[in-house]
Amino acid sequence: MKIYNTLTKQKQELAEKKIGLYACGPTVYDDPHIGHARSAYVFDLIVRYMRFRGKKVIFVSNITDVDDKIIEKARNLCKDNDIKRTAQEIADKYLKSYTDAMDLLGIKKPDRQPKATKSITDMIKFIEDLINREYAYVSNGNVYFDVLKFKDYGKLSGQSVEEMKEGARVSLDKNKKNPLDFALWKTSKEDEPSWPSPWGLGRPGWHIECSVMSTKFLKNDFIMHGGGLDLVFPHHENEIAQTEAAGKKSAKYWIHHGLLTINGQKMSKSLGNFITVSDFVKKHKDLDLLKLLFLSSQYRHPVDYTDEKVEAQKQSKKRIKRFLKEIDDVLKNVKLSPKSQISDKYSLNFTAAMDDDFNTPLAMSVIFKCVEDGYKILRKDNLSESDYLELYGGQIFIKDSARQLGFDFSTIVEMKDDFVLSKIVERDKARDSKDFAKADKIRDELFEKGIILKDTSEGTKWEKRG
């Protein structure tokens, strides 16, 4: 397997067998949009495929539940001046919205999904260590990282300090020694969420939470870090600086996915082109179409969303499902020998594509080639045993490759309500006994059969997947 490493600016062999992967998660202040969906899907796909290739992956992705955007929204919405409570309500509401959207997409939860507010004590200790090592300084109750003290600053983005100053257009702040210095700890206003610290009441800066939680939960297994291309600078550049300045190991591999545009424009509420996951579901019904659109571009490249492209993916999915159904009909009365050798040519080509930095457009082209070849066989007047074997092998390949990509092309199995309800009861018992692995397995099993579970205050609800 080879992956493109933003740090080294080249593809590298991924030789390690055990991989601790940390990906920057959402700031929960609004409903998740399809850009969030792409980021989550990219890392779900990468984790799935690395595990398929025999890697032992530990996946951690954080939840930013205290942030300037959350506090600003709380201030605007608060009616009783209790901004702290309102901020918590906002974070809880939109974390649920994000979780529900990821469930609809069939994206598995990370192995750990820690909230920033649950690691404040660890962040304070981390900052104290940076101060003791003279990489950070206190100024009027704030704590800043001294960028000029870290000699390798800029090695991820490949920019000099002067270039970064110009590109970032950082505003002057009398509390900082240098305009590029960034906040590790910020003083809070009296009515804002805050925590006690050696420097007074305040809250952590955004960058510090990822350094703390990646090293805290992954420890020595932390070798891979991911996020959107927009996070390379300053977020990930700052992470590397503060992590290594604290004497801790930063990631060896840095993976960044391209961004999403709408009809060639940046997605923005002011432009009226802001599409939430919920908006997409209401309009197109089938979230597989969104994932197929994502697969049409290699993860490092941008994706431009248009309704025409979504419609094209709808036709592609119909073609694949129709092909699988026709094979089912043809093979219904055919008995194949258990000793028959099934060709693995498509699987080998699919794996070669995915091994080359998760090249999903090339991998999808292998699936479509399988369909194209299969239809040539189906058009024959008389089929031979080798033809039947070719069709059977193609069917297996498509279903297996689809699972690696995180969805199911095959016809959804119709199930009786009592079967689903019995599975929900079984899952509830597993959760009550804290056997969460079994509970997750039941959820995944039902999802593969086309059933989505939703945990609500009134119990578990279910619906059929589109």
For each residue, the residues with C-beta under 8 A, 3 or more apart:
1: 13 14 50 53 355
2: 11 12 13 14 355 356 357
3: 11 12 14 253 255 357 358
4: 10 11 12 255 300 357
5: 8 9 10 11 12 252 253 254 255
6: 9 156 232 254 255 256
7: 155 156 251 252 253 254
8: 5 12
9: 5 6 158
10: 4 5
11: 2 3 4 5 356 357
12: 2 3 4 5 8 253
13: 1 2
14: 1 2 3 19 50 55 253
15:
16: 19 55 223
17: 54 55 56
18: 55 56 58 221
19: 14 16 50 55 56 57 58 221 223 224
20: 57 58 60 218 219 220 221 222 223 224
21: 43 46 47 57 58 59 60 218 223 224 225 226
22: 60 61 62 210 213 214 217 218 222 224 225 226 251
23: 39 43 59 60 61 110 225 226 227
24: 61 62 210 226 227 228 231 235
25: 61 62 63 64 110 113
26: 32 36 63 64 98
27: 64 67 69 70
28: 63 64 65 70 90 91 94 95 97 98
29: 67 69 70 73 90 91 94
30: 33 73 94
31: 94 97 101 276 277 278
32: 26 36 37 94 97 98 101 102 276 277
33: 30 36 37 267 274 275 276 277
34: 37 38 260 267 275 276 277 280 290 305
35: 38 39 259 260 267
36: 26 32 33 39 40 98 101 277
37: 32 33 34 40 41 101 105 277 280 290 294
38: 34 35 41 42 257 260 294 303
39: 23 35 36 42 43 227 228 257
40: 36 37 43 44 102 105 107
41: 37 38 44 45 105 107 291 294 406
42: 38 39 45 46 226 257 294 299
43: 21 23 39 40 46 47 59 61 226
44: 40 41 47 48 107 108 406
45: 41 42 48 49 299 358 360 405 406
46: 21 42 43 49 50 226 255 299 358
47: 21 43 44 50 51 57 59 108
48: 44 45 51 52 108 404 405 406
49: 45 46 52 53 354 358 404
50: 1 14 19 46 47 53 55 57
51: 47 48 54 55 56 57
52: 48 49 404
53: 1 49 50 351 355
54: 17 51
55: 14 16 17 18 19 50 51
56: 17 18 19 51
57: 19 20 21 47 50 51
58: 18 19 20 21 111 112 218 221
59: 21 23 43 47 110 111 112
60: 20 21 22 23 110 111 112 113 114 213 214 217 218
61: 22 23 24 25 43 110 112 113
62: 22 24 25 113 114 115 116 209 210 213
63: 25 26 28 95 113 114 115 116
64: 25 26 27 28 67 116 206 209
65: 28 70 91 95 115 116 117
66: 70 71 87 91 116 117 193 203 204
67: 27 29 64 70 71 206
68: 71 72
69: 27 29 72 73
70: 27 28 29 65 66 67 73 74 87 90 91
71: 66 67 68 74 75 83 87 192 193
72: 68 69 75 76
73: 29 30 69 70 76 77 87 90
74: 70 71 77 78 83 84 86 87 89 90
75: 71 72 78 83
76: 72 73
77: 73 74 86 90
78: 74 75 81 82 83 86
79:
80:
81: 78 191
82: 78 85 86
83: 71 74 75 78 86 87 191 192 193
84: 74 87 88 191 192 193
85: 82 88 89
86: 74 77 78 82 83 89 90
87: 66 70 71 73 74 83 84 90 91 192 193
88: 84 85 91 92 193
89: 74 85 86 92 93
90: 28 29 70 73 74 77 86 87 93 94
91: 28 29 65 66 70 87 88 94 95
92: 88 89 95 96
93: 89 90 96 97
94: 28 29 30 31 32 90 91 97 98
95: 28 63 65 91 92 98 99
96: 92 93 99 100
97: 28 31 32 93 94 100 101
98: 26 28 32 36 94 95 101 102
99: 95 96 102 103 109
100: 96 97 103 104 454
101: 31 32 36 37 97 98 104 105 276 277 278
102: 32 40 98 99 105 107 109
103: 99 100 106 107 452 453 454
104: 100 101 277 281 287 452
105: 37 40 41 101 102 277 287 290 291
106: 103 287 406 407 447 465
107: 40 41 44 102 103 406
108: 44 47 48 440 444
109: 99 102 113 440
110: 23 25 59 60 61 113
111: 58 59 60
112: 58 59 60 61 217
113: 25 60 61 62 63 109 110
114: 60 62 63 118 119 213 216 217
115: 62 63 65 118 119
116: 62 63 64 65 66 119 120 204 209 213
117: 65 66 120
118: 114 115
119: 114 115 116 122 123 209 212 213 216
120: 116 117 123 124 195 203 204
121: 124 125
122: 119 125 126 212 213 216
123: 119 120 126 127 185 204 208 209 212
124: 120 121 127 128 185 195 197 198
125: 121 122 128 129
126: 122 123 129 130 208 211 212 242 246
127: 123 124 130 131 136 143 184 185 197 204 208
128: 124 125 131 132 198
129: 125 126 132 133 246 247
130: 126 127 133 135 136 145 184 242 245 246
131: 127 128 134 135 136 137 138 143
132: 128 129
133: 129 130 136 245 246 247
134: 131 146 149
135: 130 131 145 146 149 150 242 245 246
136: 127 130 131 133 143 144 145 146 184
137: 131 143 144 146 177
138: 131 141 142 143 199
139: 142 143 144 175 176
140: 175 187
141: 138 187 199 200 202
142: 138 139 175 183 185 186 187 199 202
143: 127 131 136 137 138 139 183 184 185 199
144: 136 137 139 175 176 177 181 182 183 184
145: 130 135 136 150 181 182 183 184 238 241 242 245
146: 134 135 136 137 149 150 177 178 181
147: 150 153 161 178 180 181 182 241
148: 153 161 177 178
149: 134 135 146 245
150: 135 145 146 147 153 241 244 245
151:
152: 155 240 241 244
153: 147 148 150 161 180 237 241
154: 157 158 159 160 161 163 164 237
155: 7 152 158 240
156: 6 7 232 233 236 237 240 254
157: 154 164 232 233 237
158: 9 154 155
159: 154 163 164 167 233
160: 154 163 164
161: 147 148 153 154 164 165 180
162: 165 166
163: 154 159 160 166 167
164: 154 157 159 160 161 167 168 180 233 234 237
165: 161 162 168 170 179 180
166: 162 163 169
167: 159 163 164 233
168: 164 165 180 233 234
169: 166
170: 165 179 180
171: 179
172: 179
173: 176 179
174:
175: 139 140 142 144
176: 139 144 173 179 181
177: 137 144 146 148 181
178: 146 147 148 181
179: 165 170 171 172 173 176
180: 147 153 161 164 165 168 170
181: 144 145 146 147 176 177 178
182: 144 145 147 205 207 234 238
183: 142 143 144 145 186 205
184: 127 130 136 143 144 145 204 205 207 208 242
185: 123 124 127 142 143 197 199 202 203 204 205 208
186: 142 183 202 203 204 205
187: 140 141 142 199 200 201 202
188: 192 193 194 201 202 203
189: 192
190:
191: 81 83 84
192: 71 83 84 87 188 189 203
193: 66 71 83 84 87 88 188 203
194: 188 201 202 203
195: 120 124 201 202 203
196: 200 201
197: 124 127 185 200 201 202
198: 124 128
199: 138 141 142 143 185 187 202
200: 141 187 196 197
201: 187 188 194 195 196 197
202: 141 142 185 186 187 188 194 195 197 199
203: 66 120 185 186 188 192 193 194 195
204: 66 116 120 123 127 184 185 186 208 209
205: 182 183 184 185 186 208
206: 64 67 209 235
207: 182 184 210 211 234 235 238 239 242
208: 123 126 127 184 185 204 205 211 212 242
209: 62 64 116 119 123 204 206 212 213
210: 22 24 62 207 213 214 235 239
211: 126 207 208 214 215 239 242 243 246 248
212: 119 122 123 126 208 209 215 216
213: 22 60 62 114 116 119 122 209 210 216 217
214: 22 60 210 211 217 218 222 225 239 243 251
215: 211 212 218 219 222 243 248 249
216: 114 119 122 212 213 219
217: 22 60 112 114 213 214
218: 20 21 22 58 60 214 215 221 222
219: 20 215 216 222
220: 20 249
221: 18 19 20 58 218
222: 20 22 214 215 218 219 225 249 250 251
223: 16 19 20 21 251 252 253
224: 19 20 21 22 251 252 253 254 255
225: 21 22 23 214 222 236 239 250 251 253 254 255
226: 21 22 23 24 42 43 46 254 255 256 257
227: 23 24 39 231 235 236 255 256 257
228: 24 39 231 256 257 259
229: 232 256 257 258 259 300
230: 259
231: 24 227 228 235 236 256
232: 6 156 157 229 235 236 237 256
233: 156 157 159 164 167 168 236 237
234: 164 168 182 207 237 238
235: 24 206 207 210 227 231 232 238 239
236: 156 225 227 231 232 233 239 240 254
237: 153 154 156 157 164 232 233 234 240 241
238: 145 182 207 234 235 241 242
239: 207 210 211 214 225 235 236 242 243 250
240: 152 155 156 236 237 243 244 250
241: 145 147 150 152 153 237 238 244 245
242: 126 130 135 145 184 207 208 211 238 239 245 246
243: 211 214 215 239 240 246 248 249 250
244: 150 152 240 241 247 248 250
245: 130 133 135 145 149 150 241 242
246: 126 129 130 133 135 211 242 243
247: 129 133 244
248: 211 215 243 244
249: 215 220 222 243
250: 222 225 239 240 243 244
251: 7 22 214 222 223 224 225 254
252: 5 7 223 224
253: 3 5 7 12 14 223 224 225
254: 5 6 7 156 224 225 226 236 251
255: 3 4 5 6 46 224 225 226 227
256: 6 226 227 228 229 231 232 300
257: 38 39 42 226 227 228 229 299 300
258: 229 297 299 300 301 302 303
259: 35 228 229 230 302 303
260: 34 35 38 267 302 303 304 305
261: 264 265 266 267 302 303 304 305
262: 265 266 267 271 273 275 304 305 306
263: 273 304 305 306
264: 261 304
265: 261 262 268 271 273
266: 261 262 271
267: 33 34 35 260 261 262 271 273 274 275
268: 265 271 273 274
269: 272 274
270:
271: 262 265 266 267 268 274
272: 269
273: 262 263 265 267 268
274: 33 267 268 269 271
275: 33 34 262 267 279 280 305
276: 31 32 33 34 101 279 280
277: 31 32 33 34 36 37 101 104 105 280 281 287
278: 31 101 281 282
279: 275 276 282 283
280: 34 37 275 276 277 283 284 287 290
281: 104 277 278 284 285 287 466
282: 278 279
283: 279 280
284: 280 281 287 289 290 310 314
285: 281 466
286: 289 314 317 466
287: 104 105 106 277 280 281 284 290 291 466
288: 291 292 317 407 466
289: 284 286 292 293 310 313 314 317
290: 34 37 105 280 284 287 293 294 310
291: 41 105 287 288 294 295 405 406 407
292: 288 289 295 296 313 316 317 364
293: 289 290 296 303 305 309 310 313
294: 37 38 41 42 290 291 297 303 360
295: 291 292 360 361 363 364 405
296: 292 293 303 309 313 360 361 364
297: 258 294 301 302 303 360 361
298: 301 357 358 359 360 361
299: 42 45 46 257 258 358 360
300: 4 229 256 257 258 357
301: 258 297 298
302: 258 259 260 261 297
303: 38 258 259 260 261 293 294 296 297
304: 260 261 262 263 264 309
305: 34 260 261 262 263 275 293 309 310
306: 262 263 309 310
307: 310 311
308: 311 312
309: 293 296 304 305 306 312 313
310: 284 289 290 293 305 306 307 313 314
311: 307 308 314 315
312: 308 309 315 316
313: 289 292 293 296 309 310 316 317
314: 284 286 289 310 311 317 318
315: 311 312 318 319
316: 292 312 313 319 320 368
317: 286 288 289 292 313 314 320 321 409
318: 314 315 321 322
319: 315 316 322 323 371
320: 316 317 323 324 367 368 371 398 409
321: 317 318 324 325 409 410 411
322: 318 319 325 326
323: 319 320 326 327 371 374 375 398
324: 320 321 327 328 395 398 399 409 410 411
325: 321 322 328 329 411
326: 322 323 329 330 378
327: 323 324 330 331 374 378 391 392 394 395
328: 324 325 331 332 395 411
329: 325 326 332
330: 326 327 334 378 383 388 391
331: 327 328 334 336 388 391 392 395
332: 328 329
333:
334: 330 331 388
335:
336: 331 340 385 388 389 392
337: 340
338:
339:
340: 336 337 385 389
341: 389
342: 389 392 393 396
343: 346 389 390 393
344: 347 348 393 397
345: 348 349
346: 343 349 350 366 367 369 370 393 394 397 401
347: 344 350 351 397 400 401
348: 344 345 351 352
349: 345 346 352 353 366 369
350: 346 347 353 354 363 366 367 397 401
351: 53 347 348 354 355
352: 348 349 355 356
353: 349 350 356 359 360 362 363 365 366
354: 49 350 351 358 359 360 363 404
355: 1 2 53 351 352
356: 2 11 352 353 359 362
357: 2 3 4 11 298 300
358: 3 45 46 49 298 299 354
359: 298 353 354 356 362 363
360: 45 294 295 296 297 298 299 353 354 363 364 405
361: 295 296 297 298 364 365
362: 353 356 359 365 366
363: 295 350 353 354 359 360 366 367 401 405
364: 292 295 296 360 361 367 368
365: 353 361 362 368 369
366: 346 349 350 353 362 363 369 370 401
367: 320 346 350 363 364 370 371 397 398 401 402
368: 316 320 364 365 371 372
369: 346 349 365 366 372 373
370: 346 366 367 373 374 394 397 398
371: 319 320 323 367 368 374 375 394 398
372: 368 369 375 376
373: 369 370 376 377 390 394
374: 323 327 370 371 377 378 390 391 394
375: 323 371 372 378 379
376: 372 373 379 380
377: 373 374 380 383 387 390 391
378: 326 327 330 374 375 391
379: 375 376
380: 376 377 383 387
381:
382:
383: 330 377 380 387 388 391
384: 387 388
385: 336 340 388 389
386: 389 390
387: 377 380 383 384 390 391
388: 330 331 334 336 383 384 385 391 392
389: 336 340 341 342 343 385 386 392 393
390: 343 373 374 377 386 387 393 394
391: 327 330 331 374 377 378 383 387 388 394 395
392: 327 331 336 342 388 389 395 396
393: 342 343 344 346 389 390 396 397
394: 327 346 370 371 373 374 390 391 397 398
395: 324 327 328 331 391 392 398 399
396: 342 392 393 399 400
397: 344 346 347 350 367 370 393 394 400 401
398: 320 323 324 367 370 371 394 395 401 402 409
399: 324 395 396 402 403 408 409 410
400: 347 396 397 403 404
401: 346 347 350 363 366 367 397 398 404 405
402: 367 398 399 405 407 408 409 410
403: 399 400 406 408 448
404: 48 49 52 354 400 401
405: 45 48 291 295 360 363 401 402
406: 41 44 45 48 106 107 291 403
407: 106 288 291 402
408: 399 402 403 412 448 450
409: 317 320 321 324 398 399 402
410: 321 324 399 402
411: 321 324 325 328
412: 408 449 450 464 465
413: 449 450
414:
415: 419 420 449 450 451
416: 419 420
417: 420 421
418: 421 422
419: 415 416 422 423
420: 415 416 417 423 424 446 451 462
421: 417 418 424 425
422: 418 419 425 426
423: 419 420 426 427 442 445 446
424: 420 421 427 428 453 460 462
425: 421 422 428 429
426: 422 423 429 430 442
427: 423 424 430 431 438 439 442 443 453 460
428: 424 425 431 432 460
429: 425 426 432 433
430: 426 427 433 435 436 438 439 442
431: 427 428 434 435 436 439
432: 428 429
433: 429 430
434: 431
435: 430 431 438 439
436: 430 431 439 440
437: 440 441
438: 427 430 435 441 442
439: 427 430 431 435 436 442 443
440: 108 109 436 437 443 444
441: 437 438 444 445
442: 423 426 427 430 438 439 445 446
443: 427 439 440 446 447 453
444: 108 440 441 447 448
445: 423 441 442 448 449
446: 420 423 442 443 449 451 452 453 462
447: 106 443 444 450 451 452 453 465
448: 403 408 444 445
449: 412 413 415 445 446
450: 408 412 413 415 447 464 465
451: 415 420 446 447 462 463 464 465
452: 103 104 446 447 462 463 464 465
453: 103 424 427 443 446 447 460 461 462
454: 100 103 460 461 462 463
455: 460
456: 459 460 461
457:
458: 461
459: 456
460: 424 427 428 453 454 455 456
461: 453 454 456 458
462: 420 424 446 451 452 453 454
463: 451 452 454
464: 412 450 451 452
465: 106 412 447 450 451 452
466: 281 285 286 287 288
